Amino acid sequence: MATPKSMKSFRSWSSVDSVDPNDVRRLCDTEAGPSARKPAGRCVSTWTFSLVVLIISVFLLVGLFVGYYIHDGQIYTDKTPCDYTLRTDGFDADQLEMVHENVMYLMSGRRITDTAGKMTSVITQKSGESSDKRMVTYIHETLKNLRLDKVETAQYTVEVPSLDADNPSEITLSKSGDEVLVLKYGGKNSTEPLKKEGGSIVAIPGRARGHLVYGFYGRRQDIYHIKKSIISLKNCVLLLRLGEISIREKIRLASLESVSGILLYQDPSDSAMSLHELESVAYELNENFHVPVHLVTSSDSNRMLRELRDGGVIAPDEWASETGEKSYLGINPNNATFPAAVVEMKVNVIYTQETISNVMGTIYGDMESDRFVVIGAVRDESVAGGSDLDLGTAHLLEMAQAFANIKFAEKWGPRRGVRFCSWGGGKSMKGLSEYIKANKYVFGEQTIAYIDLDLYIERSSTEKTVFEVASSPALHKLIQQVLHQVPHPEDKQFTIADWQYDQPVNPFVSHGNQMICNTLHSQGTVVISVGYSVKQIKDGEETSAVLHDSEHHDQYHLAASRVISLLALQLMDDQQLPLNLGNYTKFIHDVFARSLVDLSNAQANVDIEMLSNSIDNLSRIGKAFQDFVSSDVNKGIPLGIRRMNDIKMGVDKILTSPPELRFTSPLLYDTAPDGSSQLLKEAIKTASITKKWDQVQQIVNAINRALQEVMSYLQLS
């Protein structure tokens, strides 16, 4: 309250009104002075106003969202598809088919050959860089210029065993202390039987000494024949022939018998075994085995075997040569007349570091960015562009160009992604192996299928060239569909399927690069291999000579590229993955039904009732599942198609190679020519000789567990 300073100074306190304006000012002055005056107050503060505006905005946004969902719910009908089923590019089925045809016909056989020629010039040019490094740069820049979503080069350092020129490996055979045969491998003047450029070998270093024993192919039944005789396997040096079973399995079975060392050789009468398969395991052998191993030439092995004739124990008739000449297991230890053949192995290996480079170009899927079709080709600079078997990289670049051009020209957005991979390390597959090691937890889950671009060419008795595609039984229907779309290279009026209608392909015979199949099957990944079965006109003629015809040379490779591209596009773009589990489970039923015939005489020793019931139930469940995924009921479930696709991929992963049998052989794909399980057939054959059925029962139990897992997987869907 204002307090007057004094009553005398103001006339306003009198009964007469003051006319002096200063009186009013002085009356309102406080004792504190002018600085203490209170400013005039506002009606609404800034903070209150901001809060009101914020509340109104929030209510407005909430109202908009509620209104949108109410409106969306009112227009929804049962016929409205889930958003997951709609393509981002807006293409319908007819438009998508046109895009796929445009990709297929955009590729040129002549351009594939020209690309191979460019790669040859890149390799042969003289510069300070290695030829492989120049190839890596060329492929990386080519993919980058195509404007793919991602292009990367991954490098891995591996240790590769190499021959020691200064200290060569030595294998000595002696009798009564006298050296009968001395073999040296790795020296400057020696000839290594199985090596690649640079001197890499397949060997496990170490020292071994023992009696020489011949073990044929080193299978279970072969080892049984030796153990049944008077020959001892313990601490011996075992000579084995390549073929029939994998090298890893030979070494594993021999190691179980406590052999001192192992010698391997390739017999000319056997189908030529790829030397690259031997190299592919060279840098991995030491991780699993410690027994000394070395390879010898066929002629050196014959010289060793001849030393077993005098006083030797005769091997089974099955082991005889093609000329009928008997084989011998080893020298009879009870016959003092003939001295034992003793072998001493000194395997010397040096390890050198090698850098492996993989080049990968990726187009991501618009709707399923975590799913890929992987298209791969091995990069072998020593022969790139010079052989039909090594045109894979040229195919790879041509397909990448076609996919990228159509993507930008027609605004095509694939549902799933694709990866174009150029693997380093040559035909030994070290590049692919290292990539899988580094990505083992995601590769199998993300990869729908792996397409091998390295065409295989096999000899056949057929009168004309037959195009073949080998893959999972679940893809047989899709493969036949594609073969009815691609023109045949010799007569474009006919499709491939129409041209070779009278040349049915046996689906039970494995084709393609078995190293790639075995490597990827261990990860549960489906492999698609393409190639030709040709007739060899003349003895000694190159297998692929028929494809060197100037008129049809380019067209054969073009047809292969078109088939591969259509298979990849269907796997990328189909809403439901074209994996037919009805056909798949029927194939499984047929395979093991034939194996049950093989087991019919062993019912007293092996319980096969459960296996018989399992294959019947699986066939029924598989058909029911296929009917369900094809029905409209499944299409109305949000994300139901994605879930069904995951189940389809999962079934193939279970049956590709169960963990119990992974080390020896895949469960399903390794089928015999008669359509039965090769794994069971070999086990039955061994058990028939040894009279021990434990191994057969173990395999039957493993098959039952796998089939039960598949049935549970499908039923829970």
Solvent accessible surface area in square Angstrom, and as a share of the most:
residue,aa,sasa,rsa
1,M,231,1.03
2,A,41,0.32
3,T,65,0.38
4,P,38,0.24
5,K,147,0.62
6,S,49,0.32
7,M,138,0.62
8,K,195,0.83
9,S,68,0.44
10,F,9,0.04
11,R,134,0.49
12,S,54,0.35
13,W,135,0.47
14,S,61,0.39
15,S,120,0.77
16,V,94,0.54
17,D,124,0.64
18,S,33,0.21
19,V,134,0.77
20,D,56,0.29
21,P,106,0.67
22,N,68,0.35
23,D,9,0.05
24,V,98,0.56
25,R,133,0.49
26,R,71,0.26
27,L,64,0.32
28,C,87,0.52
29,D,31,0.16
30,T,61,0.35
31,E,137,0.61
32,A,72,0.56
33,G,22,0.21
34,P,91,0.57
35,S,111,0.71
36,A,65,0.50
37,R,162,0.59
38,K,189,0.80
39,P,118,0.74
40,A,104,0.81
41,G,80,0.77
42,R,202,0.74
43,C,141,0.84
44,V,93,0.53
45,S,58,0.37
46,T,95,0.55
47,W,189,0.66
48,T,63,0.37
49,F,129,0.54
50,S,55,0.35
51,L,78,0.39
52,V,72,0.41
53,V,70,0.40
54,L,108,0.54
55,I,81,0.41
56,I,109,0.55
57,S,46,0.30
58,V,76,0.44
59,F,144,0.60
60,L,113,0.56
61,L,98,0.49
62,V,79,0.46
63,G,42,0.40
64,L,112,0.56
65,F,129,0.54
66,V,77,0.44
67,G,37,0.35
68,Y,132,0.50
69,Y,145,0.55
70,I,99,0.50
71,H,108,0.48
72,D,63,0.33
73,G,49,0.47
74,Q,138,0.62
75,I,108,0.55
76,Y,126,0.48
77,T,76,0.44
78,D,142,0.74
79,K,188,0.80
80,T,58,0.34
81,P,68,0.43
82,C,38,0.23
83,D,114,0.59
84,Y,32,0.12
85,T,23,0.13
86,L,96,0.48
87,R,36,0.13
88,T,90,0.52
89,D,32,0.16
90,G,59,0.57
91,F,37,0.16
92,D,83,0.43
93,A,81,0.63
94,D,101,0.52
95,Q,82,0.37
96,L,20,0.10
97,E,90,0.40
98,M,120,0.54
99,V,4,0.02
100,H,11,0.05
101,E,66,0.30
102,N,57,0.29
103,V,0,0.00
104,M,4,0.02
105,Y,113,0.43
106,L,67,0.33
107,M,4,0.02
108,S,31,0.20
109,G,3,0.03
110,R,146,0.53
111,R,86,0.31
112,I,1,0.00
113,T,41,0.24
114,D,72,0.37
115,T,17,0.10
116,A,3,0.02
117,G,41,0.39
118,K,117,0.49
119,M,0,0.00
120,T,53,0.31
121,S,64,0.41
122,V,21,0.12
123,I,27,0.14
124,T,93,0.54
125,Q,92,0.41
126,K,202,0.86
127,S,65,0.42
128,G,90,0.87
129,E,82,0.37
130,S,69,0.44
131,S,30,0.19
132,D,33,0.17
133,K,113,0.48
134,R,22,0.08
135,M,0,0.00
136,V,15,0.09
137,T,72,0.42
138,Y,53,0.20
139,I,0,0.00
140,H,43,0.19
141,E,81,0.36
142,T,37,0.22
143,L,0,0.00
144,K,119,0.51
145,N,116,0.59
146,L,28,0.14
147,R,153,0.56
148,L,18,0.09
149,D,72,0.37
150,K,91,0.39
151,V,31,0.18
152,E,62,0.28
153,T,50,0.29
154,A,26,0.20
155,Q,120,0.53
156,Y,39,0.15
157,T,87,0.50
158,V,10,0.06
159,E,101,0.45
160,V,7,0.04
161,P,0,0.00
162,S,13,0.08
163,L,27,0.13
164,D,26,0.13
165,A,49,0.38
166,D,129,0.67
167,N,75,0.38
168,P,33,0.21
169,S,2,0.01
170,E,47,0.21
171,I,1,0.00
172,T,15,0.09
173,L,1,0.01
174,S,16,0.10
175,K,33,0.14
176,S,91,0.59
177,G,72,0.69
178,D,97,0.50
179,E,122,0.55
180,V,68,0.39
181,L,10,0.05
182,V,66,0.38
183,L,10,0.05
184,K,106,0.45
185,Y,6,0.02
186,G,7,0.07
187,G,17,0.17
188,K,174,0.74
189,N,158,0.81
190,S,32,0.21
191,T,104,0.60
192,E,10,0.04
193,P,34,0.22
194,L,18,0.09
195,K,96,0.41
196,K,63,0.27
197,E,145,0.65
198,G,78,0.75
199,G,16,0.15
200,S,9,0.06
201,I,1,0.01
202,V,3,0.02
203,A,0,0.00
204,I,3,0.01
205,P,46,0.29
206,G,24,0.23
207,R,143,0.52
208,A,8,0.06
209,R,147,0.53
210,G,10,0.09
211,H,98,0.44
212,L,4,0.02
213,V,3,0.02
214,Y,6,0.02
215,G,1,0.01
216,F,10,0.04
217,Y,18,0.07
218,G,1,0.01
219,R,14,0.05
220,R,86,0.31
221,Q,3,0.01
222,D,0,0.00
223,I,12,0.06
224,Y,50,0.19
225,H,28,0.12
226,I,0,0.00
227,K,115,0.49
228,K,130,0.55
229,S,33,0.21
230,I,87,0.44
231,I,14,0.07
232,S,74,0.48
233,L,10,0.05
234,K,138,0.58
235,N,90,0.46
236,C,3,0.02
237,V,0,0.00
238,L,1,0.01
239,L,0,0.00
240,L,0,0.00
241,R,26,0.10
242,L,0,0.00
243,G,19,0.18
244,E,110,0.49
245,I,40,0.20
246,S,39,0.25
247,I,3,0.02
248,R,78,0.29
249,E,13,0.06
250,K,0,0.00
251,I,0,0.00
252,R,59,0.22
253,L,9,0.04
254,A,1,0.01
255,S,45,0.29
256,L,115,0.57
257,E,42,0.19
258,S,61,0.39
259,V,13,0.07
260,S,25,0.16
261,G,0,0.00
262,I,0,0.00
263,L,0,0.00
264,L,0,0.00
265,Y,4,0.02
266,Q,36,0.16
267,D,25,0.13
268,P,110,0.69
269,S,51,0.33
270,D,35,0.18
271,S,105,0.68
272,A,100,0.77
273,M,34,0.15
274,S,53,0.34
275,L,69,0.34
276,H,69,0.31
277,E,40,0.18
278,L,1,0.01
279,E,15,0.07
280,S,15,0.10
281,V,4,0.02
282,A,4,0.03
283,Y,22,0.09
284,E,26,0.12
285,L,1,0.01
286,N,48,0.25
287,E,122,0.55
288,N,79,0.40
289,F,16,0.06
290,H,157,0.70
291,V,19,0.11
292,P,12,0.07
293,V,0,0.00
294,H,1,0.01
295,L,1,0.00
296,V,2,0.01
297,T,33,0.19
298,S,27,0.18
299,S,69,0.44
300,D,15,0.08
301,S,0,0.00
302,N,66,0.34
303,R,102,0.37
304,M,0,0.00
305,L,40,0.20
306,R,117,0.43
307,E,43,0.19
308,L,1,0.00
309,R,107,0.39
310,D,88,0.46
311,G,17,0.16
312,G,18,0.17
313,V,31,0.18
314,I,96,0.49
315,A,7,0.06
316,P,37,0.23
317,D,120,0.62
318,E,83,0.37
319,W,3,0.01
320,A,34,0.26
321,S,51,0.33
322,E,149,0.67
323,T,124,0.72
324,G,51,0.49
325,E,81,0.36
326,K,109,0.46
327,S,20,0.13
328,Y,46,0.17
329,L,4,0.02
330,G,1,0.01
331,I,16,0.08
332,N,40,0.20
333,P,82,0.52
334,N,122,0.63
335,N,49,0.25
336,A,107,0.83
337,T,105,0.61
338,F,74,0.31
339,P,54,0.34
340,A,34,0.27
341,A,2,0.01
342,V,26,0.15
343,V,0,0.00
344,E,60,0.27
345,M,0,0.00
346,K,76,0.32
347,V,2,0.01
348,N,20,0.10
349,V,21,0.12
350,I,76,0.39
351,Y,85,0.32
352,T,64,0.37
353,Q,137,0.61
354,E,52,0.23
355,T,80,0.46
356,I,2,0.01
357,S,9,0.06
358,N,0,0.00
359,V,0,0.00
360,M,4,0.02
361,G,0,0.00
362,T,2,0.01
363,I,1,0.00
364,Y,74,0.28
365,G,6,0.06
366,D,74,0.38
367,M,46,0.20
368,E,4,0.02
369,S,66,0.42
370,D,56,0.29
371,R,28,0.10
372,F,4,0.02
373,V,0,0.00
374,V,3,0.02
375,I,0,0.00
376,G,0,0.00
377,A,0,0.00
378,V,7,0.04
379,R,1,0.01
380,D,22,0.11
381,E,52,0.24
382,S,69,0.45
383,V,61,0.35
384,A,8,0.06
385,G,25,0.24
386,G,64,0.61
387,S,30,0.19
388,D,4,0.02
389,L,78,0.39
390,D,19,0.10
391,L,11,0.05
392,G,1,0.01
393,T,4,0.03
394,A,0,0.00
395,H,1,0.00
396,L,0,0.00
397,L,7,0.04
398,E,3,0.01
399,M,0,0.00
400,A,0,0.00
401,Q,61,0.27
402,A,2,0.01
403,F,0,0.00
404,A,1,0.01
405,N,62,0.32
406,I,12,0.06
407,K,39,0.17
408,F,73,0.30
409,A,80,0.62
410,E,58,0.26
411,K,156,0.66
412,W,4,0.01
413,G,8,0.08
414,P,0,0.00
415,R,4,0.01
416,R,1,0.00
417,G,0,0.00
418,V,0,0.00
419,R,42,0.15
420,F,0,0.00
421,C,1,0.00
422,S,0,0.00
423,W,0,0.00
424,G,0,0.00
425,G,21,0.20
426,G,15,0.15
427,K,28,0.12
428,S,1,0.01
429,M,3,0.01
430,K,4,0.02
431,G,0,0.00
432,L,1,0.00
433,S,16,0.10
434,E,23,0.10
435,Y,23,0.09
436,I,8,0.04
437,K,94,0.40
438,A,67,0.52
439,N,41,0.21
440,K,99,0.42
441,Y,181,0.69
442,V,70,0.40
443,F,9,0.04
444,G,8,0.07
445,E,107,0.48
446,Q,51,0.22
447,T,5,0.03
448,I,7,0.03
449,A,1,0.01
450,Y,0,0.00
451,I,0,0.00
452,D,3,0.01
453,L,1,0.00
454,D,14,0.07
455,L,7,0.03
456,Y,22,0.08
457,I,20,0.10
458,E,62,0.28
459,R,157,0.57
460,S,40,0.26
461,S,107,0.69
462,T,17,0.10
463,E,138,0.62
464,K,61,0.26
465,T,10,0.06
466,V,7,0.04
467,F,4,0.02
468,E,15,0.07
469,V,18,0.10
470,A,21,0.16
471,S,18,0.11
472,S,0,0.00
473,P,3,0.02
474,A,2,0.02
475,L,1,0.00
476,H,55,0.25
477,K,127,0.54
478,L,8,0.04
479,I,6,0.03
480,Q,96,0.43
481,Q,90,0.40
482,V,0,0.00
483,L,10,0.05
484,H,101,0.45
485,Q,58,0.26
486,V,0,0.00
487,P,23,0.15
488,H,4,0.02
489,P,9,0.05
490,E,68,0.31
491,D,42,0.22
492,K,113,0.48
493,Q,163,0.72
494,F,94,0.39
495,T,30,0.18
496,I,0,0.00
497,A,14,0.11
498,D,67,0.35
499,W,61,0.22
500,Q,13,0.06
501,Y,174,0.66
502,D,72,0.37
503,Q,50,0.22
504,P,119,0.75
505,V,59,0.34
506,N,58,0.30
507,P,69,0.44
508,F,32,0.13
509,V,58,0.34
510,S,50,0.32
511,H,22,0.10
512,G,16,0.15
513,N,35,0.18
514,Q,74,0.33
515,M,20,0.09
516,I,1,0.01
517,C,14,0.08
518,N,71,0.36
519,T,38,0.22
520,L,0,0.00
521,H,11,0.05
522,S,34,0.22
523,Q,52,0.23
524,G,6,0.06
525,T,1,0.00
526,V,8,0.05
527,V,7,0.04
528,I,0,0.00
529,S,4,0.03
530,V,0,0.00
531,G,0,0.00
532,Y,3,0.01
533,S,10,0.07
534,V,1,0.00
535,K,80,0.34
536,Q,41,0.18
537,I,128,0.65
538,K,142,0.60
539,D,151,0.78
540,G,80,0.77
541,E,49,0.22
542,E,104,0.47
543,T,37,0.21
544,S,5,0.03
545,A,28,0.22
546,V,50,0.29
547,L,0,0.00
548,H,93,0.42
549,D,63,0.33
550,S,104,0.67
551,E,128,0.57
552,H,36,0.16
553,H,35,0.16
554,D,13,0.07
555,Q,49,0.22
556,Y,5,0.02
557,H,2,0.01
558,L,11,0.06
559,A,4,0.03
560,A,0,0.00
561,S,0,0.00
562,R,26,0.09
563,V,1,0.00
564,I,0,0.00
565,S,0,0.00
566,L,1,0.01
567,L,1,0.00
568,A,0,0.00
569,L,0,0.00
570,Q,23,0.10
571,L,0,0.00
572,M,0,0.00
573,D,3,0.02
574,D,39,0.20
575,Q,57,0.25
576,Q,41,0.18
577,L,3,0.01
578,P,29,0.18
579,L,7,0.03
580,N,24,0.12
581,L,1,0.01
582,G,19,0.18
583,N,61,0.31
584,Y,0,0.00
585,T,1,0.00
586,K,119,0.50
587,F,25,0.11
588,I,0,0.00
589,H,49,0.22
590,D,38,0.20
591,V,0,0.00
592,F,0,0.00
593,A,33,0.26
594,R,90,0.33
595,S,1,0.00
596,L,28,0.14
597,V,106,0.61
598,D,48,0.25
599,L,0,0.00
600,S,51,0.33
601,N,147,0.75
602,A,2,0.02
603,Q,113,0.50
604,A,104,0.81
605,N,81,0.42
606,V,2,0.01
607,D,87,0.45
608,I,24,0.12
609,E,122,0.55
610,M,106,0.47
611,L,0,0.00
612,S,39,0.25
613,N,75,0.39
614,S,1,0.01
615,I,4,0.02
616,D,73,0.38
617,N,55,0.28
618,L,1,0.00
619,S,32,0.21
620,R,148,0.54
621,I,14,0.07
622,G,0,0.00
623,K,131,0.55
624,A,61,0.47
625,F,10,0.04
626,Q,35,0.15
627,D,81,0.42
628,F,67,0.28
629,V,0,0.00
630,S,70,0.45
631,S,36,0.23
632,D,112,0.58
633,V,105,0.60
634,N,0,0.00
635,K,92,0.39
636,G,59,0.56
637,I,65,0.33
638,P,98,0.62
639,L,104,0.52
640,G,1,0.01
641,I,3,0.02
642,R,51,0.19
643,R,102,0.37
644,M,1,0.00
645,N,3,0.02
646,D,46,0.24
647,I,13,0.06
648,K,5,0.02
649,M,13,0.06
650,G,11,0.10
651,V,0,0.00
652,D,4,0.02
653,K,42,0.18
654,I,30,0.15
655,L,1,0.00
656,T,0,0.00
657,S,4,0.03
658,P,6,0.04
659,P,106,0.66
660,E,84,0.38
661,L,8,0.04
662,R,107,0.39
663,F,90,0.37
664,T,45,0.26
665,S,15,0.10
666,P,23,0.15
667,L,2,0.01
668,L,1,0.00
669,Y,36,0.14
670,D,51,0.27
671,T,14,0.08
672,A,2,0.02
673,P,104,0.65
674,D,79,0.41
675,G,0,0.00
676,S,1,0.00
677,S,2,0.01
678,Q,44,0.20
679,L,23,0.12
680,L,1,0.00
681,K,59,0.25
682,E,45,0.20
683,A,9,0.07
684,I,20,0.10
685,K,84,0.36
686,T,13,0.08
687,A,2,0.01
688,S,51,0.33
689,I,48,0.24
690,T,17,0.10
691,K,149,0.63
692,K,142,0.60
693,W,41,0.14
694,D,115,0.59
695,Q,50,0.22
696,V,0,0.00
697,Q,44,0.19
698,Q,95,0.42
699,I,3,0.02
700,V,0,0.00
701,N,59,0.30
702,A,1,0.01
703,I,1,0.00
704,N,8,0.04
705,R,122,0.45
706,A,4,0.03
707,L,0,0.00
708,Q,80,0.35
709,E,96,0.43
710,V,0,0.00
711,M,11,0.05
712,S,56,0.36
713,Y,77,0.29
714,L,6,0.03
715,Q,118,0.52
716,L,156,0.77
717,S,32,0.20
